[in-house]
Amino acid sequence: MRIEFLHSAREDFPWTAPQLRIGSAADNDLVLSAGQAAPRHLRIEQDQRGWVLAVLPSATRVYVNARPVRERALLRPGDMLSVGDCRMLLRDDVAPEQRETVMAPLQAHCTAALRALAGALSGRVFSIGDGLELGPYGRCPLELPQGETVSLKLNWQDDHLVLEVVQASATYPLRVNGATVQRLALRPGDQISLGPHRFVLDAPGMEAEPEVTPSEPVTSALPEDVAGPRGEVWWLIVTAAVLALGIALVLWMRF
């Protein structure tokens, strides 16, 4: 993970450990000023679900994408974390342009959709189909402050879902997972942000199915195989028969 401090001259903060402690105390991994954070403000841990934010008891409220978090929250690349007046943008270590692209079969086109997470379109889902335009002339209008106009386009090119800027904004750059882009082949789960708008790409048909390796057949052992060699089994049977016969003779002689 890489943390970018917006509207600040502070350099990006790289983080590779499984846990990140943030607060104003000097022993934190990332130290903020006392006016921004409590001595022990929050903790970010990485587990099988991804990045998990935990707000510590001594801290004031933390905001993720302008929404308050009181205890815990799942984070993803591109999320905006606000502590006091400090705004931190979470990014992947690898730039989106350098990652491996994902090819989608034709049947995956009908399952791809943009789900709005924030902004005026929050809660709506837009099917991509053969293509989708975001802007004043598309199915998905994007209203920006100060009346700025921006236009984006998603279309399929060589079995890749490509997002590109048609008309850019001078104030609000297009970001994917926190990184500024102009044109990019998307992957499932990518977070797209532009000003107050946030979307996530839901495309289950583009995700590779896990490989299922056939397991070796389990053969249950026969009782005689577990007991030992076959000769030992016959001796046990003969011994048991002799004992039974002896007991029967003793009982017969007594009566």
Backbone as JSON, one array per atom type, in Angstrom:
{
  "sequence": "MRIEFLHSAREDFPWTAPQLRIGSAADNDLVLSAGQAAPRHLRIEQDQRGWVLAVLPSATRVYVNARPVRERALLRPGDMLSVGDCRMLLRDDVAPEQRETVMAPLQAHCTAALRALAGALSGRVFSIGDGLELGPYGRCPLELPQGETVSLKLNWQDDHLVLEVVQASATYPLRVNGATVQRLALRPGDQISLGPHRFVLDAPGMEAEPEVTPSEPVTSALPEDVAGPRGEVWWLIVTAAVLALGIALVLWMRF",
  "N": [[0.85, -1.19, 0.0], [0.4, 2.28, -0.65], [0.38, 5.53, 0.64], [-0.96, 8.56, -0.2], [-0.72, 11.98, 0.43], [-3.08, 14.3, 0.14], [-3.28, 17.68, -1.02], [-1.04, 18.52, 0.37], [2.41, 19.0, 1.18], [3.75, 16.82, 1.98], [5.6, 13.81, 1.54], [4.8, 10.76, -0.25], [3.76, 7.86, 1.58], [5.09, 4.77, 1.93], [4.01, 1.41, 2.64], [4.54, -1.81, 3.77], [4.33, -3.72, 5.72], [2.33, -6.1, 7.68], [0.69, -4.72, 9.42], [-0.41, -1.43, 10.2], [0.05, 1.35, 12.18], [-1.46, 4.32, 13.16], [-1.23, 7.58, 14.41], [-0.69, 10.31, 16.76], [1.37, 9.86, 18.55], [4.87, 9.21, 19.03], [5.73, 6.61, 18.6], [4.2, 5.43, 16.65], [3.63, 3.92, 13.41], [2.96, 5.59, 11.28], [3.09, 8.92, 11.78], [1.05, 11.53, 12.79], [0.14, 15.0, 13.28], [-0.5, 16.38, 16.57], [-2.77, 17.93, 16.6], [-4.31, 16.75, 14.68], [-4.71, 14.02, 15.15], [-5.35, 11.49, 17.67], [-3.16, 10.17, 20.26], [-3.08, 7.33, 19.93], [-4.64, 6.44, 17.29], [-5.78, 4.97, 15.02], [-5.76, 1.72, 13.4], [-4.54, -0.26, 10.76], [-4.93, -3.34, 9.32], [-3.87, -6.21, 7.47], [-5.6, -8.89, 6.14], [-7.13, -12.0, 5.08], [-9.35, -10.92, 3.86], [-8.58, -8.46, 2.94], [-7.62, -5.05, 3.37], [-8.17, -3.92, 6.6], [-9.67, -1.55, 8.57], [-9.42, -0.34, 11.85], [-10.8, 1.58, 14.32], [-9.43, 3.04, 17.13], [-10.12, 3.0, 20.71], [-9.53, 5.49, 22.0], [-9.76, 7.39, 20.05], [-11.07, 10.04, 17.97], [-13.79, 10.38, 15.61], [-13.35, 8.72, 12.47], [-13.15, 9.15, 8.94], [-14.09, 7.57, 5.94], [-14.03, 7.96, 2.61], [-15.64, 10.2, 3.0], [-17.57, 9.23, 4.7], [-18.6, 8.45, 8.0], [-16.74, 6.38, 10.23], [-17.03, 4.33, 12.93], [-16.06, 2.07, 14.27], [-15.02, -0.32, 12.71], [-13.89, -0.97, 9.33], [-13.83, -2.1, 5.94], [-11.25, -1.6, 3.63], [-10.26, -0.38, 0.37], [-8.08, -0.06, -2.5], [-7.83, 3.28, -3.55], [-9.58, 4.44, -1.81], [-10.47, 7.22, 0.27], [-9.12, 8.41, 3.15], [-9.83, 10.15, 6.05], [-8.55, 11.92, 8.72], [-9.03, 14.06, 11.2], [-8.04, 17.1, 9.8], [-6.46, 15.93, 7.94], [-6.03, 14.38, 4.9], [-5.88, 11.31, 3.39], [-4.96, 9.35, 0.68], [-5.43, 6.1, -0.38], [-3.4, 3.84, -2.08], [-2.35, 1.32, -4.49], [0.84, -0.38, -4.53], [1.85, -0.98, -7.05], [1.66, 0.64, -10.14], [-1.36, 1.22, -12.01], [-1.03, 0.96, -14.81], [1.06, -0.8, -15.06], [0.3, -3.3, -14.31], [-0.88, -6.7, -14.81], [-3.06, -7.31, -17.49], [-6.57, -8.21, -17.8], [-8.31, -10.52, -19.67], [-11.5, -10.81, -21.16], [-14.06, -13.11, -21.83], [-16.58, -13.27, -24.45], [-19.13, -13.75, -23.37], [-18.91, -12.56, -20.92], [-19.4, -9.89, -21.2], [-22.05, -9.13, -20.79], [-22.39, -9.27, -18.08], [-20.87, -7.37, -16.83], [-20.73, -4.39, -14.91], [-21.12, -1.05, -13.63], [-21.04, 0.03, -10.37], [-22.31, 2.53, -8.41], [-20.8, 4.16, -5.73], [-20.55, 6.55, -4.34], [-21.5, 10.05, -4.44], [-23.86, 11.86, -6.57], [-25.06, 9.77, -7.9], [-25.1, 7.61, -6.24], [-25.72, 4.29, -5.19], [-26.92, 3.4, -7.49], [-26.8, 1.13, -10.3], [-25.08, 0.53, -13.27], [-25.34, -1.08, -16.23], [-22.82, -2.26, -18.39], [-22.71, -3.55, -20.89], [-22.35, -3.47, -24.39], [-20.93, -1.17, -24.3], [-20.34, 1.9, -22.48], [-21.07, 5.24, -21.77], [-20.02, 7.93, -19.79], [-21.13, 10.95, -18.81], [-22.26, 14.14, -20.16], [-23.64, 13.33, -22.45], [-24.27, 10.7, -22.22], [-25.64, 7.63, -20.73], [-25.11, 7.88, -18.11], [-24.91, 10.55, -16.35], [-22.5, 12.94, -15.21], [-22.22, 15.07, -12.71], [-20.36, 17.83, -11.79], [-18.74, 20.02, -9.4], [-18.92, 23.63, -9.75], [-19.96, 23.48, -12.28], [-18.44, 22.08, -14.17], [-17.61, 20.18, -17.1], [-17.29, 16.84, -18.03], [-16.3, 13.88, -19.73], [-16.4, 10.41, -20.04], [-15.55, 7.14, -21.27], [-16.39, 3.74, -21.6], [-15.47, 0.82, -23.21], [-15.25, -2.25, -25.13], [-12.26, -3.64, -26.13], [-10.41, -5.74, -28.0], [-11.11, -7.89, -26.29], [-10.7, -6.7, -23.83], [-11.75, -4.54, -21.22], [-11.86, -1.23, -21.58], [-11.23, 1.88, -20.13], [-11.45, 5.27, -20.82], [-10.58, 8.76, -21.08], [-12.6, 11.11, -22.56], [-13.36, 13.82, -22.58], [-11.63, 15.89, -20.57], [-11.37, 17.01, -17.13], [-10.26, 20.05, -15.73], [-9.88, 20.37, -13.07], [-10.63, 18.08, -11.6], [-9.13, 15.12, -11.63], [-9.25, 11.95, -13.35], [-9.27, 8.98, -11.57], [-8.09, 5.7, -10.91], [-8.23, 3.27, -8.6], [-6.93, 5.07, -6.97], [-4.81, 6.12, -8.46], [-3.87, 8.48, -10.94], [-5.17, 8.44, -14.2], [-5.42, 8.29, -17.81], [-6.17, 6.56, -19.75], [-7.05, 3.18, -19.52], [-6.96, -0.36, -19.13], [-9.39, -2.11, -17.5], [-9.9, -4.0, -14.42], [-11.78, -6.5, -12.6], [-13.3, -5.22, -9.63], [-11.94, -2.82, -9.58], [-11.7, 0.56, -8.46], [-13.18, 3.48, -9.43], [-12.78, 6.91, -9.51], [-13.91, 10.27, -9.62], [-13.83, 13.44, -8.87], [-16.55, 14.05, -6.75], [-17.67, 11.61, -7.34], [-17.81, 8.08, -7.18], [-17.12, 4.82, -8.29], [-17.37, 1.25, -8.57], [-16.1, -1.53, -10.3], [-18.03, -4.19, -11.14], [-17.64, -7.31, -12.28], [-18.16, -10.3, -12.64], [-17.86, -12.27, -14.61], [-15.36, -11.82, -15.68], [-13.51, -12.67, -13.92], [-11.11, -15.09, -13.16], [-11.87, -18.5, -12.89], [-11.36, -20.56, -10.03], [-8.9, -23.13, -10.13], [-9.71, -26.51, -10.07], [-8.38, -29.21, -8.65], [-8.34, -32.62, -9.21], [-8.94, -34.86, -6.58], [-7.15, -37.6, -5.13], [-8.54, -40.86, -5.25], [-10.01, -42.18, -2.32], [-9.42, -45.08, -0.75], [-10.96, -47.36, 1.31], [-9.57, -49.31, 3.84], [-9.67, -52.85, 4.19], [-10.87, -54.85, 6.95], [-9.27, -57.16, 7.41], [-6.92, -56.39, 6.19], [-6.02, -54.32, 7.81], [-5.62, -55.63, 10.19], [-3.35, -57.21, 9.93], [-0.91, -59.48, 8.47], [-2.31, -62.13, 6.4], [-1.95, -64.7, 7.4], [-1.76, -64.34, 10.17], [-4.36, -63.64, 10.78], [-5.81, -66.04, 10.29], [-4.77, -67.71, 12.25], [-5.76, -66.41, 14.51], [-8.48, -66.92, 14.18], [-8.59, -69.74, 14.36], [-7.61, -70.12, 16.96], [-9.63, -68.83, 18.45], [-11.76, -70.56, 17.85], [-10.93, -72.98, 19.02], [-10.85, -72.25, 21.74], [-13.56, -71.7, 22.16], [-14.62, -74.27, 21.73], [-13.41, -75.66, 23.85], [-14.56, -74.4, 26.09], [-17.2, -75.11, 25.7], [-17.03, -77.95, 26.05], [-16.29, -78.1, 28.74], [-18.52, -77.07, 30.03], [-20.4, -78.99, 29.25], [-19.48, -81.31, 30.48], [-19.87, -80.71, 33.15], [-22.58, -80.71, 33.45]],
  "CA": [[0.0, 0.0, 0.0], [1.06, 3.58, -0.64], [-0.52, 6.57, 1.09], [-0.69, 9.88, -0.78], [-1.31, 13.05, 1.23], [-3.62, 15.3, -0.77], [-3.19, 19.08, -0.61], [0.03, 18.6, 1.35], [3.74, 18.81, 0.61], [4.33, 15.62, 2.57], [5.86, 12.77, 0.56], [4.0, 9.54, -0.13], [4.2, 6.96, 2.65], [4.94, 3.36, 1.55], [3.77, 0.5, 3.75], [4.56, -3.2, 3.33], [4.11, -4.61, 6.87], [0.93, -6.55, 7.8], [-0.08, -3.82, 10.28], [-0.01, -0.03, 10.18], [-0.5, 2.11, 13.3], [-1.49, 5.75, 12.84], [-1.56, 8.42, 15.55], [0.25, 11.41, 16.99], [2.49, 9.43, 19.38], [6.08, 9.01, 18.24], [5.99, 5.21, 18.32], [3.33, 4.95, 15.58], [4.28, 3.74, 12.12], [2.7, 6.85, 10.57], [2.86, 9.92, 12.83], [0.36, 12.75, 12.42], [0.27, 16.04, 14.3], [-1.42, 16.22, 17.7], [-4.02, 18.59, 16.27], [-5.07, 15.94, 13.73], [-5.01, 12.65, 15.59], [-5.08, 11.09, 19.04], [-1.89, 9.43, 20.33], [-3.34, 6.02, 19.29], [-5.88, 6.81, 16.61], [-6.36, 3.89, 14.24], [-4.88, 0.63, 12.99], [-4.93, -0.93, 9.52], [-4.34, -4.67, 9.25], [-4.14, -6.95, 6.24], [-5.94, -10.29, 6.33], [-7.62, -12.64, 3.86], [-10.38, -10.08, 3.24], [-7.96, -7.26, 2.41], [-7.21, -4.07, 4.38], [-9.23, -3.72, 7.59], [-9.44, -0.39, 9.42], [-9.98, -0.41, 13.19], [-10.7, 2.84, 15.06], [-9.08, 2.72, 18.51], [-11.08, 3.62, 21.65], [-9.2, 6.86, 22.38], [-9.76, 8.25, 18.87], [-12.31, 10.65, 17.48], [-14.33, 9.7, 14.44], [-12.56, 8.63, 11.25], [-14.01, 9.17, 7.76], [-13.65, 6.88, 4.74], [-14.83, 8.49, 1.5], [-16.57, 11.17, 3.6], [-18.55, 8.56, 5.55], [-17.99, 8.21, 9.31], [-16.47, 5.01, 10.68], [-16.92, 4.36, 14.39], [-15.3, 0.94, 14.8], [-14.24, -1.05, 11.72], [-14.31, -0.82, 7.94], [-12.97, -2.69, 4.93], [-10.69, -0.59, 2.74], [-9.81, -0.83, -0.92], [-7.28, 0.97, -3.16], [-8.63, 4.4, -4.05], [-10.36, 5.03, -0.72], [-9.98, 8.45, 0.89], [-9.16, 8.3, 4.6], [-9.73, 11.48, 6.66], [-8.33, 11.98, 10.16], [-8.94, 15.51, 11.4], [-7.98, 17.76, 8.49], [-5.5, 15.2, 7.11], [-6.7, 13.52, 3.92], [-4.92, 10.32, 2.89], [-5.47, 8.54, -0.42], [-4.82, 4.78, -0.37], [-3.06, 3.39, -3.44], [-1.53, 0.13, -4.63], [2.24, -0.12, -4.81], [2.07, -1.09, -8.49], [0.83, 1.54, -10.93], [-2.33, 0.44, -12.79], [-0.54, 0.69, -16.16], [2.08, -1.83, -15.03], [-0.24, -4.58, -13.87], [-1.3, -7.61, -15.86], [-4.44, -7.07, -17.91], [-7.49, -9.35, -17.71], [-9.13, -10.7, -20.86], [-12.87, -11.23, -20.83], [-14.78, -13.76, -22.93], [-17.73, -12.52, -24.95], [-20.28, -13.9, -22.47], [-18.71, -11.74, -19.72], [-19.8, -8.51, -21.46], [-23.4, -8.84, -20.28], [-22.39, -9.27, -16.61], [-20.07, -6.25, -16.32], [-21.54, -3.24, -14.53], [-20.54, -0.06, -12.72], [-21.87, 0.27, -9.19], [-21.97, 3.84, -7.84], [-20.61, 4.12, -4.29], [-20.65, 7.89, -3.76], [-21.91, 11.06, -5.39], [-25.29, 11.97, -6.83], [-25.57, 8.51, -8.45], [-24.84, 6.55, -5.27], [-26.75, 3.27, -5.08], [-27.37, 2.94, -8.8], [-25.95, 0.19, -11.02], [-25.16, 0.78, -14.7], [-24.83, -2.19, -17.03], [-21.9, -1.77, -19.42], [-23.12, -4.1, -22.18], [-21.34, -3.29, -25.44], [-20.18, 0.06, -24.03], [-21.03, 2.83, -21.6], [-20.49, 6.59, -21.73], [-20.31, 8.69, -18.58], [-21.0, 12.35, -19.13], [-23.51, 14.83, -20.53], [-24.35, 12.71, -23.58], [-24.39, 9.27, -21.98], [-26.67, 7.16, -19.81], [-24.66, 8.12, -16.74], [-24.39, 11.92, -16.28], [-21.56, 13.22, -14.13], [-22.28, 16.47, -12.31], [-19.19, 18.26, -11.04], [-18.87, 21.39, -8.88], [-18.63, 24.73, -10.66], [-20.52, 23.23, -13.6], [-17.47, 21.53, -15.12], [-18.1, 19.11, -17.96], [-16.31, 15.78, -18.25], [-16.89, 12.75, -20.44], [-15.61, 9.19, -20.01], [-16.13, 6.09, -22.1], [-15.95, 2.36, -21.4], [-15.81, -0.06, -24.32], [-14.47, -3.48, -25.22], [-11.24, -3.62, -27.17], [-9.62, -6.97, -27.96], [-11.5, -8.64, -25.08], [-10.35, -5.95, -22.64], [-12.64, -3.44, -20.93], [-10.98, -0.07, -21.55], [-11.77, 3.16, -19.68], [-10.64, 6.38, -21.34], [-11.11, 10.11, -20.94], [-12.96, 11.78, -23.82], [-13.25, 15.24, -22.26], [-11.04, 15.9, -19.23], [-11.63, 18.13, -16.23], [-9.03, 20.72, -15.31], [-9.81, 20.37, -11.6], [-10.84, 16.76, -11.03], [-8.56, 14.08, -12.49], [-9.81, 10.6, -13.29], [-8.4, 8.08, -10.8], [-8.45, 4.29, -10.76], [-7.52, 2.77, -7.41], [-6.14, 6.16, -6.41], [-3.79, 6.62, -9.39], [-4.4, 9.27, -12.05], [-5.04, 7.75, -15.49], [-6.14, 8.82, -18.96], [-6.7, 5.4, -20.47], [-6.62, 2.01, -18.76], [-7.74, -1.59, -19.18], [-9.87, -2.31, -16.13], [-10.01, -5.33, -13.84], [-12.88, -6.55, -11.62], [-12.99, -4.65, -8.33], [-11.31, -1.5, -9.69], [-12.49, 1.69, -7.98], [-13.04, 4.65, -10.31], [-13.23, 8.12, -8.81], [-13.82, 11.52, -10.36], [-14.47, 14.42, -8.01], [-17.36, 13.4, -5.7], [-18.23, 10.35, -7.83], [-17.03, 6.86, -7.0], [-17.73, 3.62, -8.84], [-16.57, 0.03, -8.52], [-16.43, -2.4, -11.43], [-18.48, -5.55, -10.84], [-17.56, -8.1, -13.52], [-17.84, -11.67, -12.24], [-17.46, -13.09, -15.75], [-13.96, -11.57, -16.03], [-12.65, -13.27, -12.91], [-10.73, -16.48, -13.47], [-12.4, -19.49, -11.96], [-10.28, -21.31, -9.38], [-8.64, -24.46, -10.67], [-10.1, -27.6, -9.18], [-7.52, -30.37, -8.88], [-9.03, -33.85, -8.74], [-8.3, -35.5, -5.44], [-6.94, -39.03, -5.3], [-9.63, -41.64, -4.62], [-9.69, -42.73, -1.0], [-9.87, -46.47, -0.63], [-11.04, -47.78, 2.7], [-8.87, -50.58, 4.07], [-10.47, -53.95, 4.72], [-10.46, -55.2, 8.31], [-8.17, -58.12, 7.44], [-5.69, -55.7, 5.82], [-5.57, -53.55, 8.95], [-5.24, -56.53, 11.27], [-2.0, -57.71, 9.73], [-0.83, -60.5, 7.43], [-3.44, -63.04, 6.39], [-1.64, -65.84, 8.26], [-2.08, -63.99, 11.55], [-5.82, -63.64, 10.9], [-6.28, -67.43, 10.4], [-4.4, -68.22, 13.59], [-6.71, -65.86, 15.48], [-9.76, -67.61, 14.02], [-8.44, -71.1, 14.89], [-7.49, -70.02, 18.42], [-10.95, -68.53, 19.0], [-12.6, -71.76, 17.73], [-10.48, -73.95, 20.03], [-11.31, -71.78, 23.05], [-15.01, -71.9, 22.23], [-14.87, -75.69, 21.88], [-13.02, -76.04, 25.2], [-15.57, -73.9, 27.03], [-18.41, -75.93, 25.52], [-16.79, -79.25, 26.68], [-16.31, -77.97, 30.21], [-19.91, -76.91, 30.45], [-21.12, -80.25, 29.02], [-19.06, -82.3, 31.47], [-20.42, -80.33, 34.44], [-23.99, -81.02, 33.47]],
  "C": [[0.88, 1.24, 0.0], [0.03, 4.64, -0.27], [-0.06, 7.9, 0.51], [-1.43, 10.93, 0.04], [-1.77, 14.16, 0.28], [-3.52, 16.7, -0.16], [-2.13, 19.27, 0.49], [1.35, 18.36, 0.65], [4.42, 17.55, 1.13], [4.48, 14.53, 1.5], [4.97, 11.56, 0.81], [4.62, 8.62, 0.93], [4.0, 5.52, 2.18], [4.79, 2.47, 2.78], [3.7, -0.92, 3.22], [4.3, -4.18, 4.47], [2.65, -5.01, 6.96], [0.08, -5.65, 8.68], [0.49, -2.42, 10.22], [-0.71, 0.7, 11.31], [-0.36, 3.6, 13.0], [-1.94, 6.51, 14.08], [-0.52, 9.51, 15.71], [1.42, 11.02, 17.89], [3.67, 9.04, 18.5], [6.32, 7.56, 17.87], [5.03, 4.61, 17.29], [4.14, 4.75, 14.31], [4.13, 4.99, 11.25], [2.28, 7.88, 11.61], [2.2, 11.14, 12.22], [0.52, 13.77, 13.54], [-0.78, 15.83, 15.39], [-2.75, 16.89, 17.44], [-4.89, 17.79, 15.32], [-5.53, 14.61, 14.3], [-4.72, 12.49, 17.07], [-3.74, 10.35, 19.08], [-1.98, 8.04, 19.7], [-4.68, 6.16, 18.58], [-6.51, 5.63, 15.86], [-5.28, 2.88, 13.87], [-5.43, 0.03, 11.7], [-4.18, -2.25, 9.45], [-4.73, -5.33, 7.94], [-4.44, -8.4, 6.6], [-6.48, -10.84, 5.02], [-8.7, -11.83, 3.15], [-9.79, -8.85, 2.57], [-7.48, -6.36, 3.55], [-8.4, -3.79, 5.3], [-8.82, -2.57, 8.5], [-10.13, -0.59, 10.76], [-9.72, 0.92, 13.89], [-10.47, 2.5, 16.54], [-9.96, 3.5, 19.48], [-10.8, 5.08, 21.97], [-9.35, 7.85, 21.24], [-11.11, 8.91, 18.65], [-12.71, 9.96, 16.18], [-13.39, 9.79, 13.24], [-13.54, 8.56, 10.07], [-13.33, 8.41, 6.62], [-14.58, 7.29, 3.62], [-15.98, 9.36, 2.02], [-17.66, 10.52, 4.44], [-17.9, 8.2, 6.89], [-17.84, 6.72, 9.6], [-16.24, 5.07, 12.18], [-16.04, 3.23, 14.94], [-14.41, 0.31, 13.74], [-14.79, -0.8, 10.33], [-13.31, -1.55, 7.05], [-12.52, -1.6, 3.97], [-10.3, -1.22, 1.42], [-8.95, 0.27, -1.54], [-8.19, 2.04, -3.78], [-9.48, 5.05, -2.99], [-9.66, 6.27, -0.17], [-10.19, 8.34, 2.39], [-8.91, 9.68, 5.19], [-9.62, 11.35, 8.17], [-8.09, 13.45, 10.5], [-9.0, 16.21, 10.05], [-6.95, 17.11, 7.57], [-6.25, 14.24, 6.2], [-5.64, 12.62, 3.28], [-5.58, 9.44, 1.84], [-4.71, 7.22, -0.46], [-4.62, 4.3, -1.8], [-2.31, 2.07, -3.38], [-0.08, 0.53, -4.87], [2.53, -0.11, -6.3], [1.12, -0.15, -9.22], [-0.12, 0.73, -11.79], [-1.83, 0.09, -14.19], [0.45, -0.46, -16.21], [1.54, -3.21, -14.65], [-0.66, -5.42, -15.07], [-2.77, -7.38, -16.2], [-5.24, -8.37, -17.86], [-8.33, -9.39, -18.98], [-10.47, -11.27, -20.47], [-13.48, -11.94, -22.03], [-16.02, -12.97, -23.29], [-18.92, -12.6, -24.0], [-20.13, -13.07, -21.21], [-19.18, -10.3, -19.93], [-21.14, -8.18, -20.81], [-23.44, -8.81, -18.75], [-21.62, -8.11, -16.02], [-20.96, -5.05, -16.05], [-20.73, -2.32, -13.64], [-21.53, 0.17, -11.59], [-21.4, 1.55, -8.52], [-21.92, 3.74, -6.32], [-20.81, 5.47, -3.62], [-21.01, 8.89, -4.85], [-23.41, 11.05, -5.61], [-25.9, 10.68, -7.34], [-25.45, 7.34, -7.48], [-26.02, 5.6, -5.16], [-27.23, 2.73, -6.4], [-26.33, 2.01, -9.43], [-26.18, 0.39, -12.52], [-24.52, -0.39, -15.44], [-23.95, -1.63, -18.16], [-22.3, -2.29, -20.8], [-22.0, -3.99, -23.2], [-20.5, -2.04, -25.22], [-21.02, 0.99, -23.17], [-20.29, 4.16, -21.63], [-20.96, 7.29, -20.47], [-20.08, 10.16, -18.89], [-22.31, 12.93, -19.6], [-24.29, 14.16, -21.64], [-24.54, 11.2, -23.38], [-25.51, 8.94, -21.02], [-26.35, 7.51, -18.36], [-24.09, 9.53, -16.65], [-23.5, 12.11, -15.07], [-21.59, 14.71, -13.82], [-21.09, 16.79, -11.42], [-19.41, 19.67, -10.5], [-18.41, 22.42, -9.91], [-19.06, 24.46, -12.1], [-19.54, 22.68, -14.62], [-18.08, 20.36, -15.89], [-16.98, 18.11, -18.2], [-17.02, 14.62, -18.91], [-15.89, 11.59, -20.42], [-16.31, 8.13, -20.84], [-15.52, 4.75, -21.71], [-16.39, 1.55, -22.6], [-14.86, -1.24, -24.35], [-13.53, -3.39, -26.39], [-10.36, -4.85, -27.01], [-9.84, -7.74, -26.66], [-11.0, -7.99, -23.8], [-11.38, -4.83, -22.46], [-11.78, -2.21, -20.67], [-11.76, 1.17, -21.1], [-10.87, 4.26, -20.19], [-11.38, 7.7, -21.18], [-11.38, 10.68, -22.33], [-12.83, 13.29, -23.65], [-12.82, 15.34, -20.8], [-11.49, 17.12, -18.45], [-10.31, 18.73, -15.8], [-8.82, 20.63, -13.81], [-9.84, 18.98, -11.0], [-10.28, 15.69, -11.96], [-9.3, 12.76, -12.32], [-8.8, 9.71, -12.57], [-8.99, 6.68, -10.8], [-7.58, 3.73, -9.65], [-6.55, 3.8, -6.86], [-5.13, 6.76, -7.34], [-4.46, 7.37, -10.54], [-4.13, 8.57, -13.37], [-5.78, 8.55, -16.55], [-6.81, 7.71, -19.76], [-6.16, 4.15, -19.79], [-7.55, 0.84, -19.02], [-8.11, -1.98, -17.75], [-9.86, -3.79, -15.74], [-11.18, -5.34, -12.87], [-12.44, -6.03, -10.26], [-12.31, -3.31, -8.39], [-12.27, -0.42, -9.18], [-12.17, 2.92, -8.83], [-13.58, 5.86, -9.58], [-12.97, 9.34, -9.69], [-14.57, 12.58, -9.55], [-15.27, 13.71, -6.91], [-17.87, 12.02, -6.09], [-17.25, 9.2, -7.6], [-17.83, 5.68, -7.54], [-16.8, 2.44, -8.59], [-17.05, -0.86, -9.66], [-16.78, -3.79, -10.91], [-18.5, -6.32, -12.16], [-17.2, -9.53, -13.18], [-17.4, -12.55, -13.39], [-16.02, -12.9, -16.16], [-13.0, -12.23, -15.05], [-12.37, -14.73, -13.26], [-11.3, -17.42, -12.41], [-11.26, -20.27, -11.32], [-10.14, -22.7, -9.96], [-8.98, -25.52, -9.62], [-9.24, -28.81, -9.54], [-8.21, -31.61, -8.35], [-8.24, -34.51, -7.62], [-8.17, -37.0, -5.7], [-8.05, -39.8, -4.6], [-9.15, -42.27, -3.31], [-10.27, -44.13, -0.91], [-9.84, -46.88, 0.84], [-10.4, -49.16, 2.86], [-9.82, -51.61, 4.64], [-9.99, -54.32, 6.11], [-9.29, -56.16, 8.35], [-6.85, -57.48, 7.03], [-5.13, -54.91, 6.98], [-5.03, -54.45, 10.04], [-3.83, -57.04, 11.12], [-1.98, -58.71, 8.6], [-1.95, -61.52, 7.56], [-3.18, -64.27, 7.27], [-2.0, -65.58, 9.71], [-3.59, -64.02, 11.77], [-6.34, -65.07, 11.07], [-5.92, -68.03, 11.76], [-5.36, -67.69, 14.66], [-8.05, -66.58, 15.41], [-9.69, -69.01, 14.63], [-8.38, -71.08, 16.41], [-8.85, -69.75, 19.06], [-11.86, -69.75, 18.94], [-12.24, -72.8, 18.78], [-10.96, -73.54, 21.41], [-12.81, -71.98, 23.21], [-15.36, -73.37, 22.44], [-14.52, -76.17, 23.28], [-14.05, -75.61, 26.24], [-16.84, -74.74, 26.93], [-18.24, -77.31, 26.17], [-16.86, -79.19, 28.18], [-17.75, -77.85, 30.69], [-20.7, -78.22, 30.29], [-20.78, -81.3, 30.09], [-19.66, -81.96, 32.84], [-21.89, -80.71, 34.53], [-24.26, -82.44, 32.94]]
}
